[in-house]
Amino acid sequence: MPDILRTIQLSKSIGGKELVKNVNIHVKKGEIYGFLGPNGAGKTTVMKMITNLWKPTEGSVELFGEKLTPKSYEVLKRMGSIIEFPCFYEHMSGKDNLRLHCEYMGYYAPGSVENALEMLELSDAAENPVKSYSLGMKQRLGIARAILCKPELLILDEPTNGLDPAGMKHLRDLFKMLCTEYGITVVISSHMLSEVESIADTIGIIHHGEMMKEISIKEIAEMNTVYIDLSVEDVKKAAYILSDKLKLGNFKIVDEQNIRIYDSRITAKEISKELSLNDVGISSIGRQSESLEDYFLKITGEGAN
């Protein structure tokens, strides 16, 4: 399947400060791509360059097989986006803001505005001025505007900001529907791993402005690293027993009470027995599988002691 979006060694510096460096992204047509990273990692900087709001210091962006330039007007018409917080004419109604967007996009499909408002559950507030909207409603109106002209590629920067859990679930379902039923390719940036894990086909992890890893959710699931999760009263003593008595080296102290043991040769029963013999109190012990959060922390080093 061809890449609908690619960045090649994409870098951006402002005032001598390097915001992102040599970022390579590959987004396939028809997938949901989760762009993950903590706040300040460089997600918005990359998305601003993809949408032509900022020019790269070095590197380039390819959309639909064409290199992005300041004159890529037709290419950009094939894309919808919401970057940071969406801006509107606050005195105008939500419906009129969307109508205006259709005008300057040259898009006149009958019922498109009403359909977009309905999809984002804004029909009841369509005639109200945007200044009366809550933060979450403005966020949903921004997404309605982004999908209004049926783009082939949707770029969404932290789209669930300001939404409650029910609103977040509604958007996740919407993005999956847009991808499967309309064939829209979706790129979502987020610092919330659970938000992306349930819908993404592929994830890209960015940290301190550098791309750490691109991997499919399927590949992460197939790795399925299994470990024994051990919670004890004295973590230092437990670590000593694991190392000295049981001769284990492949384990990690997570915090003051928890240890993860990655050695597949040992059973939870054997560990429990040895710790008990050495008077180490056990709160809980059991086998677990790595989540996307575990994988993210391992890749970025954020979980290191």
Sequence and secondary structure as in RCSB ss.txt:
>XXXX:A:sequence
MPDILRTIQLSKSIGGKELVKNVNIHVKKGEIYGFLGPNGAGKTTVMKMITNLWKPTEGSVELFGEKLTPKSYEV
LKRMGSIIEFPCFYEHMSGKDNLRLHCEYMGYYAPGSVENALEMLELSDAAENPVKSYSLGMKQRLGIARAILCK
PELLILDEPTNGLDPAGMKHLRDLFKMLCTEYGITVVISSHMLSEVESIADTIGIIHHGEMMKEISIKEIAEMNT
VYIDLSVEDVKKAAYILSDKLKLGNFKIVDEQNIRIYDSRITAKEISKELSLNDVGISSIGRQSESLEDYFLKIT
GEGAN
>XXXX:A:secstr
  EEEEEEEEEEEETTEEEEEEEEEEEETT EEEEE  TTSSHHHHHHHHTTSS  SEEEEEETTEE  TT HHH
HTTEEEE SS    TTSBHHHHHHHHHHHHT   TTHHHHHHHHTT GGGTTSBGGGS HHHHHHHHHHHHHTT 
 SEEEEESTTTT  HHHHHHHHHHHHHHHHHH  EEEEEES HHHHHTT SEEEEEETTEEEEEEEHHHHHHH  
EEEEEEES HHHHHHIIIIIS   SEEE SSSEEEE  TTS HHHHHHHHHHTT  EEEEEEEE  HHHHHHHHH
STT  
